[in-house]
Structure formats: C-alpha cells, structure tokens
Amino acid sequence: METIEIAITEYYNKPQYFPFMPEVVFNTLEAAFLEGKETAEVPKAEFESMLSGYQNKK
C-alpha cells in the first residue's frame, strides 16, 4: 500500500473534510495528533479519494 505524508493541522479537526474522510485516514490523523506529531502517513488512495470528494462538493 502506497502512503503519503500529510500535515495533521491541515486536515485533522477540519469539519469541511469530515463527510469525505475515510475512517483509516481519520484514525491515523487522530493517533498522530494525540502523540504530538506534526505529520502522519496515510494511505495515498484513501487520501486522494477524500480530496476528490471534497473538491466535487464545491
């Protein structure tokens, strides 16, 4: 599985992404946030799917 590193503050606790955020992305972001990290590695396909859904909403 290919992963991508993302900044936690850009996506975690941002309600506009909630309807589109896969559970695996949310859980990874939440765990990294609670550990005090600045970035998290999430599955690339799931992340891109989330962004696509968000962009299509606009």
PQR file with spaces between the fields and no chain letter, atoms N, CA, C, O and H, PARSE charges and radii, in Angstrom:
ATOM       1  N    MET     1       0.850   -1.180    0.000 -0.4000 1.5000
ATOM       2  CA   MET     1       0.000    0.000    0.000 -0.0000 2.0000
ATOM       3  C    MET     1       0.896    1.245    0.000  0.5500 1.7000
ATOM       4  O    MET     1       1.788    1.389    0.836 -0.5500 1.4000
ATOM       5  N    GLU     2       0.642    2.106   -0.928 -0.4000 1.5000
ATOM       6  CA   GLU     2       1.390    3.362   -1.014 -0.0000 2.0000
ATOM       7  C    GLU     2       0.829    4.361   -0.010  0.5500 1.7000
ATOM       8  O    GLU     2      -0.385    4.478    0.155 -0.5500 1.4000
ATOM       9  H    GLU     2      -0.082    1.989   -1.607  0.4000 1.0000
ATOM      10  N    THR     3       1.724    5.078    0.655 -0.4000 1.5000
ATOM      11  CA   THR     3       1.296    6.072    1.636 -0.0000 2.0000
ATOM      12  C    THR     3       1.788    7.455    1.226  0.5500 1.7000
ATOM      13  O    THR     3       2.656    7.608    0.367 -0.5500 1.4000
ATOM      14  H    THR     3       2.711    4.983    0.521  0.4000 1.0000
ATOM      15  N    ILE     4       1.203    8.444    1.869 -0.4000 1.5000
ATOM      16  CA   ILE     4       1.581    9.838    1.652 -0.0000 2.0000
ATOM      17  C    ILE     4       1.661   10.512    3.016  0.5500 1.7000
ATOM      18  O    ILE     4       0.856   10.222    3.901 -0.5500 1.4000
ATOM      19  H    ILE     4       0.497    8.319    2.566  0.4000 1.0000
ATOM      20  N    GLU     5       2.616   11.397    3.186 -0.4000 1.5000
ATOM      21  CA   GLU     5       2.777   12.116    4.446 -0.0000 2.0000
ATOM      22  C    GLU     5       2.051   13.453    4.351  0.5500 1.7000
ATOM      23  O    GLU     5       2.278   14.231    3.424 -0.5500 1.4000
ATOM      24  H    GLU     5       3.270   11.633    2.467  0.4000 1.0000
ATOM      25  N    ILE     6       1.182   13.708    5.313 -0.4000 1.5000
ATOM      26  CA   ILE     6       0.402   14.952    5.307 -0.0000 2.0000
ATOM      27  C    ILE     6       0.542   15.672    6.642  0.5500 1.7000
ATOM      28  O    ILE     6       0.823   15.059    7.672 -0.5500 1.4000
ATOM      29  H    ILE     6       0.998   13.076    6.066  0.4000 1.0000
ATOM      30  N    ALA     7       0.343   16.970    6.599 -0.4000 1.5000
ATOM      31  CA   ALA     7       0.373   17.788    7.819 -0.0000 2.0000
ATOM      32  C    ALA     7      -0.932   17.593    8.575  0.5500 1.7000
ATOM      33  O    ALA     7      -2.014   17.772    8.015 -0.5500 1.4000
ATOM      34  H    ALA     7       0.115   17.467    5.762  0.4000 1.0000
ATOM      35  N    ILE     8      -0.831   17.233    9.818 -0.4000 1.5000
ATOM      36  CA   ILE     8      -2.017   16.949   10.623 -0.0000 2.0000
ATOM      37  C    ILE     8      -2.916   18.173   10.745  0.5500 1.7000
ATOM      38  O    ILE     8      -4.135   18.059   10.613 -0.5500 1.4000
ATOM      39  H    ILE     8       0.047   17.087   10.272  0.4000 1.0000
ATOM      40  N    THR     9      -2.335   19.339   10.995 -0.4000 1.5000
ATOM      41  CA   THR     9      -3.134   20.541   11.239 -0.0000 2.0000
ATOM      42  C    THR     9      -3.965   20.972   10.030  0.5500 1.7000
ATOM      43  O    THR     9      -4.935   21.715   10.180 -0.5500 1.4000
ATOM      44  H    THR     9      -1.345   19.432   11.103  0.4000 1.0000
ATOM      45  N    GLU    10      -3.594   20.514    8.838 -0.4000 1.5000
ATOM      46  CA   GLU    10      -4.353   20.897    7.646 -0.0000 2.0000
ATOM      47  C    GLU    10      -5.622   20.080    7.454  0.5500 1.7000
ATOM      48  O    GLU    10      -6.529   20.512    6.743 -0.5500 1.4000
ATOM      49  H    GLU    10      -2.806   19.911    8.716  0.4000 1.0000
ATOM      50  N    TYR    11      -5.703   18.898    8.080 -0.4000 1.5000
ATOM      51  CA   TYR    11      -6.836   18.007    7.839 -0.0000 2.0000
ATOM      52  C    TYR    11      -7.543   17.521    9.094  0.5500 1.7000
ATOM      53  O    TYR    11      -8.735   17.218    9.040 -0.5500 1.4000
ATOM      54  H    TYR    11      -4.966   18.547    8.658  0.4000 1.0000
ATOM      55  N    TYR    12      -6.846   17.437   10.223 -0.4000 1.5000
ATOM      56  CA   TYR    12      -7.469   16.953   11.458 -0.0000 2.0000
ATOM      57  C    TYR    12      -8.267   18.074   12.105  0.5500 1.7000
ATOM      58  O    TYR    12      -7.814   19.216   12.183 -0.5500 1.4000
ATOM      59  H    TYR    12      -5.878   17.684   10.267  0.4000 1.0000
ATOM      60  N    ASN    13      -9.463   17.728   12.568 -0.4000 1.5000
ATOM      61  CA   ASN    13     -10.358   18.681   13.223 -0.0000 2.0000
ATOM      62  C    ASN    13     -10.796   19.795   12.290  0.5500 1.7000
ATOM      63  O    ASN    13     -10.977   20.938   12.711 -0.5500 1.4000
ATOM      64  H    ASN    13      -9.831   16.800   12.505  0.4000 1.0000
ATOM      65  N    LYS    14     -10.967   19.450   11.013 -0.4000 1.5000
ATOM      66  CA   LYS    14     -11.463   20.384    9.994 -0.0000 2.0000
ATOM      67  C    LYS    14     -12.803   19.831    9.502  0.5500 1.7000
ATOM      68  O    LYS    14     -12.828   18.931    8.662 -0.5500 1.4000
ATOM      69  H    LYS    14     -10.820   18.522   10.671  0.4000 1.0000
ATOM      70  N    PRO    15     -13.905   20.357   10.014 -0.5600 1.5000
ATOM      71  CA   PRO    15     -15.232   19.812    9.708  0.2800 2.0000
ATOM      72  C    PRO    15     -15.564   19.709    8.219  0.5500 1.7000
ATOM      73  O    PRO    15     -16.358   18.856    7.824 -0.5500 1.4000
ATOM      74  N    GLN    16     -14.976   20.553    7.403 -0.4000 1.5000
ATOM      75  CA   GLN    16     -15.293   20.506    5.980 -0.0000 2.0000
ATOM      76  C    GLN    16     -14.852   19.180    5.338  0.5500 1.7000
ATOM      77  O    GLN    16     -15.384   18.796    4.297 -0.5500 1.4000
ATOM      78  H    GLN    16     -14.331   21.247    7.724  0.4000 1.0000
ATOM      79  N    TYR    17     -13.896   18.485    5.943 -0.4000 1.5000
ATOM      80  CA   TYR    17     -13.427   17.213    5.390 -0.0000 2.0000
ATOM      81  C    TYR    17     -14.163   16.009    5.967  0.5500 1.7000
ATOM      82  O    TYR    17     -14.089   14.924    5.390 -0.5500 1.4000
ATOM      83  H    TYR    17     -13.464   18.796    6.789  0.4000 1.0000
ATOM      84  N    PHE    18     -14.861   16.160    7.073 -0.4000 1.5000
ATOM      85  CA   PHE    18     -15.487   15.028    7.759 -0.0000 2.0000
ATOM      86  C    PHE    18     -16.366   14.155    6.857  0.5500 1.7000
ATOM      87  O    PHE    18     -16.255   12.931    6.919 -0.5500 1.4000
ATOM      88  H    PHE    18     -14.920   17.042    7.542  0.4000 1.0000
ATOM      89  N    PRO    19     -17.231   14.736    6.025 -0.5600 1.5000
ATOM      90  CA   PRO    19     -18.095   13.871    5.207  0.2800 2.0000
ATOM      91  C    PRO    19     -17.324   13.008    4.210  0.5500 1.7000
ATOM      92  O    PRO    19     -17.865   12.020    3.713 -0.5500 1.4000
ATOM      93  N    PHE    20     -16.108   13.350    3.915 -0.4000 1.5000
ATOM      94  CA   PHE    20     -15.340   12.676    2.873 -0.0000 2.0000
ATOM      95  C    PHE    20     -14.158   11.874    3.416  0.5500 1.7000
ATOM      96  O    PHE    20     -13.500   11.161    2.659 -0.5500 1.4000
ATOM      97  H    PHE    20     -15.669   14.153    4.319  0.4000 1.0000
ATOM      98  N    MET    21     -13.881   11.981    4.714 -0.4000 1.5000
ATOM      99  CA   MET    21     -12.681   11.380    5.287 -0.0000 2.0000
ATOM     100  C    MET    21     -12.906    9.904    5.614  0.5500 1.7000
ATOM     101  O    MET    21     -13.747    9.565    6.447 -0.5500 1.4000
ATOM     102  H    MET    21     -14.415   12.561    5.329  0.4000 1.0000
ATOM     103  N    PRO    22     -12.141    9.023    4.944 -0.5600 1.5000
ATOM     104  CA   PRO    22     -12.228    7.603    5.281  0.2800 2.0000
ATOM     105  C    PRO    22     -11.789    7.350    6.723  0.5500 1.7000
ATOM     106  O    PRO    22     -10.962    8.079    7.270 -0.5500 1.4000
ATOM     107  N    GLU    23     -12.345    6.326    7.314 -0.4000 1.5000
ATOM     108  CA   GLU    23     -12.056    6.018    8.713 -0.0000 2.0000
ATOM     109  C    GLU    23     -10.564    5.819    8.959  0.5500 1.7000
ATOM     110  O    GLU    23     -10.039    6.255    9.983 -0.5500 1.4000
ATOM     111  H    GLU    23     -13.017    5.734    6.870  0.4000 1.0000
ATOM     112  N    VAL    24      -9.887    5.168    8.033 -0.4000 1.5000
ATOM     113  CA   VAL    24      -8.454    4.909    8.218 -0.0000 2.0000
ATOM     114  C    VAL    24      -7.660    6.214    8.252  0.5500 1.7000
ATOM     115  O    VAL    24      -6.694    6.326    9.007 -0.5500 1.4000
ATOM     116  H    VAL    24     -10.314    4.814    7.201  0.4000 1.0000
ATOM     117  N    VAL    25      -8.048    7.191    7.453 -0.4000 1.5000
ATOM     118  CA   VAL    25      -7.361    8.483    7.453 -0.0000 2.0000
ATOM     119  C    VAL    25      -7.624    9.202    8.771  0.5500 1.7000
ATOM     120  O    VAL    25      -6.700    9.728    9.391 -0.5500 1.4000
ATOM     121  H    VAL    25      -8.832    7.100    6.840  0.4000 1.0000
ATOM     122  N    PHE    26      -8.881    9.225    9.194 -0.4000 1.5000
ATOM     123  CA   PHE    26      -9.216    9.886   10.452 -0.0000 2.0000
ATOM     124  C    PHE    26      -8.469    9.252   11.625  0.5500 1.7000
ATOM     125  O    PHE    26      -7.867    9.954   12.437 -0.5500 1.4000
ATOM     126  H    PHE    26      -9.631    8.798    8.690  0.4000 1.0000
ATOM     127  N    ASN    27      -8.510    7.936   11.708 -0.4000 1.5000
ATOM     128  CA   ASN    27      -7.862    7.249   12.827 -0.0000 2.0000
ATOM     129  C    ASN    27      -6.360    7.505   12.856  0.5500 1.7000
ATOM     130  O    ASN    27      -5.778    7.679   13.926 -0.5500 1.4000
ATOM     131  H    ASN    27      -8.999    7.365   11.048  0.4000 1.0000
ATOM     132  N    THR    28      -5.736    7.528   11.689 -0.4000 1.5000
ATOM     133  CA   THR    28      -4.303    7.793   11.622 -0.0000 2.0000
ATOM     134  C    THR    28      -3.996    9.220   12.048  0.5500 1.7000
ATOM     135  O    THR    28      -3.055    9.454   12.807 -0.5500 1.4000
ATOM     136  H    THR    28      -6.209    7.387   10.819  0.4000 1.0000
ATOM     137  N    LEU    29      -4.780   10.170   11.567 -0.4000 1.5000
ATOM     138  CA   LEU    29      -4.579   11.569   11.946 -0.0000 2.0000
ATOM     139  C    LEU    29      -4.789   11.767   13.443  0.5500 1.7000
ATOM     140  O    LEU    29      -4.010   12.458   14.100 -0.5500 1.4000
ATOM     141  H    LEU    29      -5.544    9.979   10.950  0.4000 1.0000
ATOM     142  N    GLU    30      -5.835   11.163   13.973 -0.4000 1.5000
ATOM     143  CA   GLU    30      -6.123   11.319   15.398 -0.0000 2.0000
ATOM     144  C    GLU    30      -5.009   10.730   16.259  0.5500 1.7000
ATOM     145  O    GLU    30      -4.591   11.345   17.240 -0.5500 1.4000
ATOM     146  H    GLU    30      -6.468   10.602   13.440  0.4000 1.0000
ATOM     147  N    ALA    31      -4.533    9.557   15.901 -0.4000 1.5000
ATOM     148  CA   ALA    31      -3.461    8.921   16.673 -0.0000 2.0000
ATOM     149  C    ALA    31      -2.190    9.778   16.634  0.5500 1.7000
ATOM     150  O    ALA    31      -1.537    9.972   17.660 -0.5500 1.4000
ATOM     151  H    ALA    31      -4.872    9.057   15.104  0.4000 1.0000
ATOM     152  N    ALA    32      -1.850   10.282   15.466 -0.4000 1.5000
ATOM     153  CA   ALA    32      -0.654   11.117   15.333 -0.0000 2.0000
ATOM     154  C    ALA    32      -0.814   12.418   16.123  0.5500 1.7000
ATOM     155  O    ALA    32       0.133   12.876   16.763 -0.5500 1.4000
ATOM     156  H    ALA    32      -2.380   10.124   14.633  0.4000 1.0000
ATOM     157  N    PHE    33      -2.000   13.007   16.079 -0.4000 1.5000
ATOM     158  CA   PHE    33      -2.269   14.237   16.823 -0.0000 2.0000
ATOM     159  C    PHE    33      -2.095   13.993   18.324  0.5500 1.7000
ATOM     160  O    PHE    33      -1.453   14.785   19.014 -0.5500 1.4000
ATOM     161  H    PHE    33      -2.769   12.635   15.559  0.4000 1.0000
ATOM     162  N    LEU    34      -2.658   12.914   18.816 -0.4000 1.5000
ATOM     163  CA   LEU    34      -2.574   12.602   20.239 -0.0000 2.0000
ATOM     164  C    LEU    34      -1.143   12.296   20.681  0.5500 1.7000
ATOM     165  O    LEU    34      -0.798   12.465   21.850 -0.5500 1.4000
ATOM     166  H    LEU    34      -3.179   12.271   18.256  0.4000 1.0000
ATOM     167  N    GLU    35      -0.315   11.847   19.739 -0.4000 1.5000
ATOM     168  CA   GLU    35       1.095   11.583   20.042 -0.0000 2.0000
ATOM     169  C    GLU    35       1.956   12.829   19.899  0.5500 1.7000
ATOM     170  O    GLU    35       3.160   12.786   20.155 -0.5500 1.4000
ATOM     171  H    GLU    35      -0.596   11.710   18.789  0.4000 1.0000
ATOM     172  N    GLY    36       1.348   13.940   19.492 -0.4000 1.5000
ATOM     173  CA   GLY    36       2.078   15.192   19.376 -0.0000 2.0000
ATOM     174  C    GLY    36       2.887   15.337   18.094  0.5500 1.7000
ATOM     175  O    GLY    36       3.777   16.184   18.010 -0.5500 1.4000
ATOM     176  H    GLY    36       0.371   13.975   19.285  0.4000 1.0000
ATOM     177  N    LYS    37       2.588   14.529   17.118 -0.4000 1.5000
ATOM     178  CA   LYS    37       3.319   14.600   15.850 -0.0000 2.0000
ATOM     179  C    LYS    37       2.784   15.735   14.980  0.5500 1.7000
ATOM     180  O    LYS    37       1.662   16.202   15.173 -0.5500 1.4000
ATOM     181  H    LYS    37       1.865   13.841   17.186  0.4000 1.0000
ATOM     182  N    GLU    38       3.590   16.167   14.032 -0.4000 1.5000
ATOM     183  CA   GLU    38       3.179   17.215   13.099 -0.0000 2.0000
ATOM     184  C    GLU    38       2.669   16.660   11.780  0.5500 1.7000
ATOM     185  O    GLU    38       1.895   17.315   11.082 -0.5500 1.4000
ATOM     186  H    GLU    38       4.502   15.788   13.875  0.4000 1.0000
ATOM     187  N    THR    39       3.102   15.446   11.437 -0.4000 1.5000
ATOM     188  CA   THR    39       2.672   14.821   10.188 -0.0000 2.0000
ATOM     189  C    THR    39       2.218   13.396   10.458  0.5500 1.7000
ATOM     190  O    THR    39       2.491   12.819   11.511 -0.5500 1.4000
ATOM     191  H    THR    39       3.730   14.914   12.004  0.4000 1.0000
ATOM     192  N    ALA    40       1.519   12.850    9.475 -0.4000 1.5000
ATOM     193  CA   ALA    40       1.058   11.465    9.561 -0.0000 2.0000
ATOM     194  C    ALA    40       1.151   10.842    8.179  0.5500 1.7000
ATOM     195  O    ALA    40       0.978   11.521    7.167 -0.5500 1.4000
ATOM     196  H    ALA    40       1.297   13.319    8.620  0.4000 1.0000
ATOM     197  N    GLU    41       1.424    9.544    8.143 -0.4000 1.5000
ATOM     198  CA   GLU    41       1.438    8.802    6.882 -0.0000 2.0000
ATOM     199  C    GLU    41       0.115    8.085    6.747  0.5500 1.7000
ATOM     200  O    GLU    41      -0.248    7.252    7.578 -0.5500 1.4000
ATOM     201  H    GLU    41       1.565    8.992    8.965  0.4000 1.0000
ATOM     202  N    VAL    42      -0.606    8.420    5.682 -0.4000 1.5000
ATOM     203  CA   VAL    42      -1.915    7.830    5.429 -0.0000 2.0000
ATOM     204  C    VAL    42      -1.898    7.144    4.067  0.5500 1.7000
ATOM     205  O    VAL    42      -1.057    7.464    3.226 -0.5500 1.4000
ATOM     206  H    VAL    42      -0.312    9.096    5.007  0.4000 1.0000
ATOM     207  N    PRO    43      -2.820    6.199    3.837 -0.5600 1.5000
ATOM     208  CA   PRO    43      -2.887    5.560    2.530  0.2800 2.0000
ATOM     209  C    PRO    43      -3.178    6.600    1.440  0.5500 1.7000
ATOM     210  O    PRO    43      -4.137    7.366    1.537 -0.5500 1.4000
ATOM     211  N    LYS    44      -2.349    6.613    0.422 -0.4000 1.5000
ATOM     212  CA   LYS    44      -2.455    7.617   -0.633 -0.0000 2.0000
ATOM     213  C    LYS    44      -3.809    7.562   -1.350  0.5500 1.7000
ATOM     214  O    LYS    44      -4.426    8.601   -1.584 -0.5500 1.4000
ATOM     215  H    LYS    44      -1.569    5.991    0.344  0.4000 1.0000
ATOM     216  N    ALA    45      -4.269    6.370   -1.696 -0.4000 1.5000
ATOM     217  CA   ALA    45      -5.530    6.244   -2.427 -0.0000 2.0000
ATOM     218  C    ALA    45      -6.707    6.771   -1.604  0.5500 1.7000
ATOM     219  O    ALA    45      -7.595    7.436   -2.138 -0.5500 1.4000
ATOM     220  H    ALA    45      -3.768    5.526   -1.506  0.4000 1.0000
ATOM     221  N    GLU    46      -6.708    6.473   -0.309 -0.4000 1.5000
ATOM     222  CA   GLU    46      -7.789    6.934    0.564 -0.0000 2.0000
ATOM     223  C    GLU    46      -7.753    8.455    0.707  0.5500 1.7000
ATOM     224  O    GLU    46      -8.794    9.112    0.694 -0.5500 1.4000
ATOM     225  H    GLU    46      -5.986    5.933    0.125  0.4000 1.0000
ATOM     226  N    PHE    47      -6.566    8.999    0.840 -0.4000 1.5000
ATOM     227  CA   PHE    47      -6.419   10.446    0.974 -0.0000 2.0000
ATOM     228  C    PHE    47      -6.865   11.162   -0.302  0.5500 1.7000
ATOM     229  O    PHE    47      -7.580   12.163   -0.246 -0.5500 1.4000
ATOM     230  H    PHE    47      -5.720    8.466    0.850  0.4000 1.0000
ATOM     231  N    GLU    48      -6.439   10.642   -1.442 -0.4000 1.5000
ATOM     232  CA   GLU    48      -6.827   11.257   -2.713 -0.0000 2.0000
ATOM     233  C    GLU    48      -8.324   11.151   -2.945  0.5500 1.7000
ATOM     234  O    GLU    48      -8.928   12.061   -3.513 -0.5500 1.4000
ATOM     235  H    GLU    48      -5.858    9.830   -1.488  0.4000 1.0000
ATOM     236  N    SER    49      -8.927   10.055   -2.514 -0.4000 1.5000
ATOM     237  CA   SER    49     -10.380    9.900   -2.607 -0.0000 2.0000
ATOM     238  C    SER    49     -11.094   10.954   -1.765  0.5500 1.7000
ATOM     239  O    SER    49     -12.100   11.522   -2.190 -0.5500 1.4000
ATOM     240  H    SER    49      -8.436    9.316   -2.053  0.4000 1.0000
ATOM     241  N    MET    50     -10.568   11.209   -0.573 -0.4000 1.5000
ATOM     242  CA   MET    50     -11.138   12.235    0.304 -0.0000 2.0000
ATOM     243  C    MET    50     -11.067   13.607   -0.360  0.5500 1.7000
ATOM     244  O    MET    50     -12.054   14.342   -0.377 -0.5500 1.4000
ATOM     245  H    MET    50      -9.751   10.747   -0.228  0.4000 1.0000
ATOM     246  N    LEU    51      -9.911   13.948   -0.902 -0.4000 1.5000
ATOM     247  CA   LEU    51      -9.756   15.255   -1.550 -0.0000 2.0000
ATOM     248  C    LEU    51     -10.652   15.382   -2.770  0.5500 1.7000
ATOM     249  O    LEU    51     -11.208   16.449   -3.030 -0.5500 1.4000
ATOM     250  H    LEU    51      -9.109   13.351   -0.887  0.4000 1.0000
ATOM     251  N    SER    52     -10.792   14.306   -3.509 -0.4000 1.5000
ATOM     252  CA   SER    52     -11.649   14.321   -4.689 -0.0000 2.0000
ATOM     253  C    SER    52     -13.105   14.570   -4.300  0.5500 1.7000
ATOM     254  O    SER    52     -13.796   15.374   -4.926 -0.5500 1.4000
ATOM     255  H    SER    52     -10.341   13.439   -3.298  0.4000 1.0000
ATOM     256  N    GLY    53     -13.556   13.880   -3.274 -0.4000 1.5000
ATOM     257  CA   GLY    53     -14.929   14.074   -2.795 -0.0000 2.0000
ATOM     258  C    GLY    53     -15.148   15.498   -2.319  0.5500 1.7000
ATOM     259  O    GLY    53     -16.191   16.094   -2.588 -0.5500 1.4000
ATOM     260  H    GLY    53     -12.995   13.227   -2.765  0.4000 1.0000
ATOM     261  N    TYR    54     -14.176   16.041   -1.619 -0.4000 1.5000
ATOM     262  CA   TYR    54     -14.270   17.402   -1.119 -0.0000 2.0000
ATOM     263  C    TYR    54     -14.312   18.397   -2.281  0.5500 1.7000
ATOM     264  O    TYR    54     -15.122   19.324   -2.267 -0.5500 1.4000
ATOM     265  H    TYR    54     -13.329   15.557   -1.400  0.4000 1.0000
ATOM     266  N    GLN    55     -13.455   18.219   -3.277 -0.4000 1.5000
ATOM     267  CA   GLN    55     -13.415   19.122   -4.423 -0.0000 2.0000
ATOM     268  C    GLN    55     -14.700   19.049   -5.256  0.5500 1.7000
ATOM     269  O    GLN    55     -15.168   20.064   -5.771 -0.5500 1.4000
ATOM     270  H    GLN    55     -12.797   17.467   -3.289  0.4000 1.0000
ATOM     271  N    ASN    56     -15.259   17.856   -5.383 -0.4000 1.5000
ATOM     272  CA   ASN    56     -16.503   17.689   -6.148 -0.0000 2.0000
ATOM     273  C    ASN    56     -17.689   18.349   -5.461  0.5500 1.7000
ATOM     274  O    ASN    56     -18.666   18.714   -6.115 -0.5500 1.4000
ATOM     275  H    ASN    56     -14.878   17.032   -4.965  0.4000 1.0000
ATOM     276  N    LYS    57     -17.606   18.503   -4.145 -0.4000 1.5000
ATOM     277  CA   LYS    57     -18.678   19.154   -3.377 -0.0000 2.0000
ATOM     278  C    LYS    57     -18.766   20.628   -3.688  0.5500 1.7000
ATOM     279  O    LYS    57     -19.849   21.213   -3.684 -0.5500 1.4000
ATOM     280  H    LYS    57     -16.812   18.207   -3.613  0.4000 1.0000
ATOM     281  N    LYS    58     -17.610   21.230   -3.959 -0.4000 1.5000
ATOM     282  CA   LYS    58     -17.548   22.685   -4.156 -0.0000 2.0000
ATOM     283  C    LYS    58     -18.329   23.126   -5.353  0.5500 1.7000
ATOM     284  O    LYS    58     -18.376   24.319   -5.654 -0.5500 1.4000
ATOM     285  H    LYS    58     -16.730   20.754   -3.961  0.4000 1.0000
